[in-house]
């Protein structure tokens, strides 16, 4: 491939990723898709509708990804979640920190971007602080702490993907195991959800399908459209415009750090746009368009010193936890889970546990103030 062809392809990949993220931001704003809200509804009101939307989106994303893998359109084993190290402690503890933080900050990373687009200055502050915390955990002082402690408590395996482990242990192909397990997951999640009359409405069903397919679309963008068998400089296979040099989908913790890095070092010629950076901008823009069309765009600020402190603490916890667990509610909870990764399951357990603890802490604060 000539360099001019590679450069043109890079812009195609970035444009496609931007379009997918605009759709995702619009959909999340319009549908009120929210992981924290799903946990809160189930815990405090016994309403599992939003949790079922989330679960069905996971099932849809998994079936879509492994369908693409079985058709040899993408290679799921080349995703960023397919590492041979299953970071048990990092996933659980990082997920718990993220889950607790998202309650303090009034929403996870994707919700922060969506609320920014709808006019929340509180979310703008959370975005900046979360991005700095994430960058420090990627390359700064907390990165050293993470690398020398938590990440060393890992289980070494051929792959963290369940289909790969089963194929190696029991025989059969990775594609067969992946498609079979993804089909079973999709059937289970949709079967559970459709038993609920509140879920059997157009909005919940379309939201679950839309969110799941957005994850699949981003897998296709990075893993099919953006895959080249021979990079013009290294002459090796490469995934165009990715920070990890692996196949990526929607995720928002590390991308916030990359977005801040891109803005701060804009004049540096080595500082280039990536899928992560344009996805952050796309979600904000999608939410902004939705809020404007819906007439719900409103400026919002902090209400008190305590409100400010809680949001700042939540942003720090999400930045640290999201990077430590290798993803957020979208990065591990949707994209990672779609790969059927052991690490993603652990991270998701940590996020839910942290979210429950955060909601109980929030209730304690309210009762104390009363």
Secondary structure, 3 states (H helix, E strand, C coil): CCHHHHHHHHHHHHHHHHHHHHHHHHHHHHHCCCHHHHHHHHHHHCCCHHHHHHHHHHHHHHHHHHHHHHCCCCCHHHECCCCCEECHHHHHHHHHHHHHHHHHCCCCHHHHHHHHHCCEHHHHHHHHHHHHHHHHHHHCHHHHHHHHCHHHCCEECCCCEHHHHHHHHHCCCHHHHHHHHHHHHHHHHHHHHHCCCCCCCHHHHHHHHHHHHHHHHHHHHHHHHCEECCCCCCCCCEECCCCCCCECCCCCHHHHHHHHHHHHCCCCCCCCCCHHHHHHHHHHHHHHHHHHHHCCCCCECCCCHHHHHHHHHHHHHHHHHHHHCCCCCCHHHHHHHHCCEHHHHHHHHHHHHHHHHHHHHHHHHHHHHC
